[in-house]
Structures are given as structure tokens and as C-alpha cells.
Amino acid sequence: MEPIAVISIFVLAVFVGFEVVSKVSSTLHTPLMSGANAIHGVILVGAIIVADHSTTNLELGLSVAAIVLATINMVGGFVVTDRMLEMFKGNKK
Amino acid sequence: MSRTLYDLIGLGAGVAFILALKGLSHPKTARRGNLIGAFGATLATLVVFFYANPGSSLPLNNLGWILGAMVIGLAVGVPAARKVEMTQMPQLVALFNGVGGGAAALVAIVEYLHLGAEATTAEVIFTVFTVIVGCVSFSGSVITFMKLQELMTTRPVIFPAGRFIIAATLVGVIGVGGWVVAALGTTPLLILAGLSLLFGVLFVLPVGGADVPIVISLLNAFTGLTVAASGYVLDSVLLIIAGTLVGASGTILTRLMAEAMGRSLFGTLFGAFTAKPQDASGAVEERPVRSGSPDDVAILLNYARRVVIVPGFGLAVAQAQHTVRELADLMISKGIDVAYGIHPVAGRMPGHMNVLLAEANVPYYQLEEMDEINPTFSQTDVAIVIGANDVVNPAAENTPGCPIYGMPILKVSNAANVIFLKRSMRPGFAGIENELLYDPKTILLFGDAKASLTKVVSALKAL
């Protein structure tokens, strides 16, 4: 990827992140942390890519470990966030 | 699948993550947002199996290993997420964050081993960054988890020459990082990983229990940045977007929390290094306090017009959230105006109390933020403080030099009467005496919060 493209994506994503999160109600800060946590679990995609082109046992072993950890992070994160948010839903004013 | 389609789907998943965070602006839209995010993540994961990276072909190599590892991850992650108690949420978030950081570091190491001498300088620099920060995030999160789970002391761990050791480790990490960039070798990279793990441990050890939430949030932001850096090395738009979003949102949240505690982020993280170890004996002076019975409390509540409930971590420990709601419902049925005053850092995680009370089906509109509730204390007849101490301690306003001085507090001392539900006279996390306990308008109700509240409920019913 062109470095300038990478830098552009990075800078724009920083601003989107700032904007979106500064509007989050403080009632939902715990789900926010766990939701953001789940999002970085998408490193699973990276772990699968490196497992695909692993050629030695060391590389394969490390990438298998990475897949296990990333899956826990991603799936566990979304499930637990959903559990929390489900509790907030039934309150109608 | 063409590269363009693959990248477009990645972009779609990135948008799904933005919508997931955006949904959290209101409890009504939050759950749907999270499901959109989960959908995006699932889609992104499925798509990798249908796109061959350059130099590779379909189906993916090592497919059995990949699928097997995912099954193990699911078998560990899903039950953990389903079973965890709401009181233990901070630990779980810390742990999930740690494994994410660990995964990012491992991905970087594998990619480095794979690329070998072909790696460009930029790729090596990003790899070194990911290994350092991912390892720090991993080991730091593990220590955070142990502190929260009380597998180790929650007090700051301060050792002789600690500051020097930590600084030396950091210099070592940076030095070895430079060595990896210059010399390219597997051994230096593994040394770098080891030193970074050590630095993560040393970095979190001196942080006291009350400041741990800030550390979780900061490490979360760190892991996000490592994912973004991996995105550059692995040529994935999705990882760059997702990682940067988390890095940015984590940074903002960390700052908000530090503000809620009334201090700079730097002070929180490095304050412990300059602090003197606390006197563990903490000679408690014997002074008269007014303790009351559940009946006294019930009578007081029965004649109140407005009651504010201030929950703290003690509520979580006693699992008293359902009993609190029972009491609140009973008071509402008697025509009493009831609200909850939530301090932003009450509990062990920002918003922790909101989650606990939501679990007990407390409507979220009864939960009022500090700035909303503070002006109303002067019209409040009774403030019930349940298992909270530091967040209502007037010392934060009137005792310069005390560790929590400057922290915004819930001004319960403006209420006509204050009831403290406490287990003992032991001071809170920060270890500071609370003058409010000795105030003539304060009544102390000693005992387990849940048991005490149950007694108050039955006494109030009988009136």
C-alpha cells in the first residue's frame, strides 16, 4: 500500500474515533471499553493470513497460538458486550 | 475473489465497527450497534478464507490448523463471556484485551520470521512497534487481571530503586528495538519480546487498585494501535481502520477517566513511583460515630421526599444490586422521589455501576451523572451511600495534599441526612479517613450491604 494512503486512512480514522466516542454516554462506558476491545480482536484476520503463509513449525505454532488468542478476544468480546447491552434495553421511559 | 472485492468487504467491516461505536451514544441503539460490529467482524473473518494472498493459493495452507485453533478460541471465549458475573467485568475486559495484545505481538513475530531479509525498513519498524506494545499490553493486562481478581495485592507494589529499574528496562527495550531494525535477526527480536513483557509487568505493578481502570483503558488503546501497525505490514485496510478506531477511542476514554479522577494521566501512571509506601498499620483513631439500626433508617426514609442512592464497589462485592432496586421500588411506591447518583469512576471500571444496576433492571433514566445530581443534593432529604467512600469524601475538596485532593466528588454532604452502609470503619481504596463519617447528620449502618438492605426493606414495608 502507498504510504500516503496508509497515513490518510490512519489520520481520518483517528478523527472518526474521537468524534464517535466523545458522543458516548457515560452510562455506557463499560460496554464501550468491552466493545472497542472486541473490535481489536479483528487481528484474527491477520493471524489467519500469517498462518496461511507459515512455512516452519515455529511460525505455524506461533500463528496457531495467535489465532486462539485473537478468537477469544473477538468472539468473547462481542458476546459479553451483547450480554451487557441486552440488560439496558428493557428500560423504556 | 479479486483483491478489489476483498478490500471493499474489509472497508464494509470497518464501517460496521464505526456504527458499532456510534450505536453506543444511546442505550436504545447500543445493542443493535454491537450486533452490526459483530457481523462486520464475522464477515471479515470469513472473507479471508476466500482470498489468496500474493504467493499463496486457495484453499489456505494449514487450513486444518487454522480452523482447529479457531474452535479452541471459541470453546474458551464464549463460555467465559457467557458465565462471567457482572461484578467481574473489569477483569474479563482486561484479560480479553491482554490476549488481543498477545495475538498482535505473535502475528508481528511470525511475519518478521517469514519476511526475513526481504522486509523493508518501514515494515521492520512497524513490526518492532507491534512486538513492543503488544507484549506490554499482554503482560500488563495479566497483572491488571491479577490485581482485580485479587490474586495479588491491589495496593501499589513499590520496590527499592523501582524507578531506576523501570527506566533501565525501557531504555533496554528501545535499544534492542533499534538493534532489531539495524541488524535483523531472530534472537534480538525474541530478546525484545522478553524485555517488553518484563516492562509491561513493571509498568503496572506500581499502579494502585483505584487507578487500575485507567490502565485497562490505556492498554486497550495500545492494543488498538498494534492492530493498526499490523495492518500496515499485512497490507490490510481493515486492520488499519479497526486498530486506529480503537486506539483513538481508547485514548479519549482514558483522558475522560483521568479527568473524572481529577488528575493528569501522567500523574496516575507515574504517581506511584514518587509516592512513599503507605503505612499499612494506618493507626485508626477512635472517634465517636453514630450507628443506627435498619429500623432507624426505614423511619428516616419513610418521611423523606427525595432520596439519592450512591452506589460504590461495595455494592458489587455484596451483590446487592437487586436488593437496592427492591428498596428503590418500595420508596417510589410510597411516593418518594428516588434517583441514583453515579460517580464516573465508582466501581472498578468507568460505568461499572450502570451495568450492575442495569442487570437489576433499574431504568437507566433513574441513573444520574455527577454533574446532574450534585446541584440537587441540597434539596435531598436522605443520601444513601452503599459501599462507596472515596467518591463522596469531602477531603477531595477541602484537604489540600491528600491523595484524592482535586477529584470531583458527589456532594452528599449537602443532603439533610446521610446514611452510610459499610462493612467496617476501614477507609476506602485510597486509604484516607472520611470526615463525613463523623458528621452529626450521618448514620452508619454496619454489615454486609445486601443483608442490611434486606432488613431496611422489611422494616420499611412494616411501617
Interface residues (C-beta under 8 A of the other chain):
Chain A: M1 P3 V6 I9 F10 A13 V14 F15 V16 G17 F18 V20 V21 S22 K23 V24 S25 S26 T27 L28 H29 T30 P31 L32 M33 S34 G35 A36 N37 A38 I39 H40 G41 V42 I43 L44 V45 G46 A47 I48 I49 V50 A51 D52 H53 S54 T55 T56 L58 E59 L60 L62 S63 V64 A65 A66 I67 V68 L69 A70 T71 I72 N73 M74 V75 G76 G77 F78 V79 V80 T81 D82 R83 M84 L85 E86 M87 F88 K89 G90 N91 K92 K93
Chain B: A13 F17 I18 A20 L21 K22 L24 S25 H26 P27 K28 A30 R31 N34 L35 G37 A38 A41 A44 T45 V48 F49 N53 G55 S56 L60 N61 N62 W65 I66 G68 A69 M70 I72 G73 L74 V76 G77 V78 A80 A81 R82 V84 M86 M89 L92 V93 F96 N97 V99 G100 G102 A103 A104 L106 V107 I109 V110 E111 L113 H114 A122 I216 S217 N220 T223 G224 T226 V227 A228 S230 G231 Y232 L234 D235 S236 V237 L238 L239 I240 I241 A242 G243 T244 L245 V246 G247 A248 S249 G250 I252 L253 L256 I342 P344 M349 P350 G351 H352 N354 V355 A358 E359 N361 V362 P363 Y364 Y365 L367 E369
